Amino acid sequence: MNDEGVISKERAVELVESLLAAERLTWAGPVRELAIYGVEEHAVGWLVFWNSAEYARTRDPRANLVGSGPYLVDRYDGSIHHIPATTWIAEDWEELYLRQIKGVRAPDPLAASVRALVNSAGVVAAMSHLRKQAPRLSLQEARTYVMAVRDGAEPSEELVNLTREKETCPPLSIETLAGPVQ
């Protein structure tokens, strides 16, 4: 960690190199030399890309370890998480990390417009707007949602989930591999 208590890029690479060395010892079958070939900074930490050493040197697709996905080193605690390749290519992997690993609930995009309508046009207008935007909500669920917002609270997680489009192919889960660092 640096003086600000944040994991540096160099420390993130060290942590992943150490983990890769330990993991390599547990693999069955032919053991390849592994190497880090890229690091990207993100709000939540460092994405560390790794693969076979041959792929890192040559970028030859025949040497690629398909589907490995990068490791995320958390910016604040140094914990290491595997981001599956299919999850990483999605635009919202950071939100998924915050929700699955850190327990941070994403803000409901409809709450602000519902709150504004409750204050300007009343409960019925807000319910009508909400039901148009989130047709999966029943009349009673829409009422409960609007009343929570009117009273200054956040709607329940269950209701918020009903305002989002149903995922036809949910992303693979992010897995914690190590950490936090002491």
Wavefront OBJ file of the C-alpha trace (Angstrom):
o trace
v 0.000 0.000 0.000
v 1.090 3.562 -0.510
v 0.854 6.434 1.969
v -2.847 6.963 1.243
v -3.774 3.345 2.097
v -4.419 2.511 -1.543
v -2.898 -0.481 -3.331
v -0.395 0.651 -5.978
v -0.135 -0.825 -9.453
v 3.213 -2.398 -8.534
v 1.770 -3.988 -5.384
v -1.229 -5.305 -7.358
v 1.151 -6.994 -9.814
v 3.173 -8.493 -6.928
v 0.025 -9.906 -5.329
v -1.177 -11.502 -8.567
v 2.274 -12.904 -9.402
v 2.371 -14.530 -5.964
v -1.118 -15.979 -6.402
v -0.332 -17.298 -9.891
v 2.814 -19.003 -8.598
v 0.816 -20.700 -5.841
v -2.058 -21.679 -8.179
v 0.314 -23.136 -10.739
v 1.460 -25.692 -8.185
v -2.093 -27.022 -7.804
v -2.877 -27.487 -11.502
v -3.258 -30.970 -12.921
v -1.899 -31.789 -16.351
v 0.792 -29.904 -18.211
v 1.887 -26.859 -16.262
v 2.603 -23.770 -18.307
v 4.633 -20.806 -17.264
v 2.266 -17.923 -16.524
v 2.850 -14.210 -16.986
v 1.099 -10.894 -16.548
v 0.686 -9.049 -19.829
v -1.391 -6.024 -18.886
v -2.730 -3.911 -16.043
v -5.623 -1.439 -16.175
v -6.665 0.987 -13.465
v -10.370 1.151 -12.598
v -12.360 2.863 -9.852
v -12.552 -0.352 -7.804
v -8.947 -1.447 -8.319
v -6.474 -2.912 -10.765
v -7.460 -5.367 -13.490
v -4.465 -7.624 -13.982
v -4.429 -9.627 -17.210
v -2.495 -12.877 -17.191
v -2.017 -15.806 -19.515
v 0.651 -18.263 -20.617
v 4.097 -16.681 -20.792
v 4.245 -17.586 -24.480
v 0.995 -15.701 -25.149
v 2.244 -12.715 -23.137
v 5.406 -12.601 -25.286
v 3.946 -13.358 -28.728
v 0.164 -12.804 -28.562
v -0.091 -16.050 -30.560
v -3.727 -17.207 -30.145
v -2.568 -20.849 -30.063
v -0.827 -20.130 -26.758
v -3.856 -18.370 -25.245
v -5.428 -19.874 -22.134
v -8.996 -19.398 -23.333
v -11.543 -18.077 -20.849
v -9.160 -17.216 -18.038
v -10.402 -13.664 -17.468
v -8.467 -11.020 -15.546
v -7.932 -10.780 -11.814
v -9.112 -7.689 -9.967
v -6.976 -6.457 -7.095
v -9.218 -4.338 -4.867
v -7.850 -0.820 -4.621
v -8.382 -0.528 -0.871
v -7.871 -3.951 0.684
v -5.710 -5.826 -1.838
v -8.103 -8.759 -2.092
v -7.936 -10.626 -5.394
v -11.013 -11.601 -7.388
v -11.420 -13.570 -10.605
v -13.568 -11.747 -13.149
v -14.760 -14.410 -15.642
v -13.972 -13.474 -19.240
v -17.644 -13.305 -20.216
v -18.399 -11.086 -17.219
v -15.430 -8.795 -17.828
v -16.476 -7.986 -21.396
v -19.870 -6.759 -20.126
v -20.040 -3.044 -19.432
v -21.287 -3.395 -15.865
v -18.711 -5.735 -14.307
v -17.704 -3.071 -11.751
v -21.320 -2.707 -10.599
v -21.548 -6.481 -10.356
v -18.349 -6.544 -8.247
v -19.695 -3.887 -5.909
v -23.000 -5.738 -5.528
v -21.690 -9.317 -5.239
v -18.482 -8.789 -3.282
v -18.887 -5.487 -1.445
v -22.652 -5.598 -0.878
v -23.190 -2.125 -2.377
v -26.644 -1.716 -3.842
v -26.762 0.097 -7.166
v -28.987 3.183 -7.192
v -32.415 2.643 -8.685
v -32.619 4.679 -11.895
v -36.395 5.193 -11.548
v -36.432 6.501 -7.974
v -35.471 10.073 -8.922
v -38.186 10.429 -11.582
v -40.800 8.840 -9.304
v -39.786 11.195 -6.469
v -40.073 14.220 -8.779
v -43.531 13.128 -9.979
v -44.792 12.480 -6.432
v -43.744 16.014 -5.486
v -45.065 17.719 -8.633
v -48.089 15.711 -9.813
v -48.951 13.371 -6.946
v -48.970 9.687 -6.107
v -51.306 8.560 -8.912
v -49.136 10.191 -11.623
v -46.012 8.656 -10.087
v -47.648 5.210 -9.998
v -48.762 5.537 -13.616
v -45.249 6.522 -14.697
v -43.709 3.680 -12.692
v -46.068 1.047 -14.120
v -45.257 2.209 -17.664
v -41.518 2.034 -16.988
v -41.675 -1.212 -14.991
v -44.590 -3.336 -16.231
v -43.502 -6.307 -14.093
v -44.705 -4.431 -10.981
v -48.229 -5.229 -9.837
v -50.503 -2.361 -8.798
v -49.837 -3.110 -5.116
v -46.061 -3.318 -5.686
v -46.103 -0.003 -7.564
v -48.035 1.592 -4.708
v -45.577 0.224 -2.123
v -42.655 1.508 -4.217
v -44.162 4.995 -4.633
v -45.085 5.260 -0.937
v -41.539 4.354 0.090
v -40.128 7.038 -2.214
v -42.746 9.579 -1.060
v -41.775 8.933 2.562
v -38.092 9.530 1.813
v -37.046 5.878 1.922
v -35.593 3.624 -0.731
v -37.819 0.926 -2.226
v -36.944 -2.622 -1.217
v -34.375 -4.580 -3.211
v -37.151 -6.915 -4.361
v -39.152 -4.023 -5.831
v -36.101 -2.412 -7.412
v -35.262 -5.725 -9.106
v -38.725 -5.721 -10.657
v -38.024 -2.311 -12.241
v -35.072 -3.730 -14.170
v -35.297 -5.841 -17.292
v -35.175 -9.528 -16.565
v -31.740 -10.886 -17.475
v -31.937 -13.633 -20.056
v -28.301 -14.607 -19.569
v -27.016 -13.412 -16.187
v -23.257 -12.849 -15.859
v -21.031 -15.449 -14.253
v -20.239 -14.725 -10.616
v -17.084 -12.997 -9.504
v -15.007 -15.229 -7.239
v -12.797 -14.056 -4.382
v -9.444 -15.838 -4.552
v -7.377 -14.185 -1.811
v -7.293 -11.408 0.727
v -7.771 -8.899 2.028
v -4.080 -8.098 2.482
v -3.009 -7.486 6.069
l 1 2 3 4 5 6 7 8 9 10 11 12 13 14 15 16 17 18 19 20 21 22 23 24 25 26 27 28 29 30 31 32 33 34 35 36 37 38 39 40 41 42 43 44 45 46 47 48 49 50 51 52 53 54 55 56 57 58 59 60 61 62 63 64 65 66 67 68 69 70 71 72 73 74 75 76 77 78 79 80 81 82 83 84 85 86 87 88 89 90 91 92 93 94 95 96 97 98 99 100 101 102 103 104 105 106 107 108 109 110 111 112 113 114 115 116 117 118 119 120 121 122 123 124 125 126 127 128 129 130 131 132 133 134 135 136 137 138 139 140 141 142 143 144 145 146 147 148 149 150 151 152 153 154 155 156 157 158 159 160 161 162 163 164 165 166 167 168 169 170 171 172 173 174 175 176 177 178 179 180 181 182
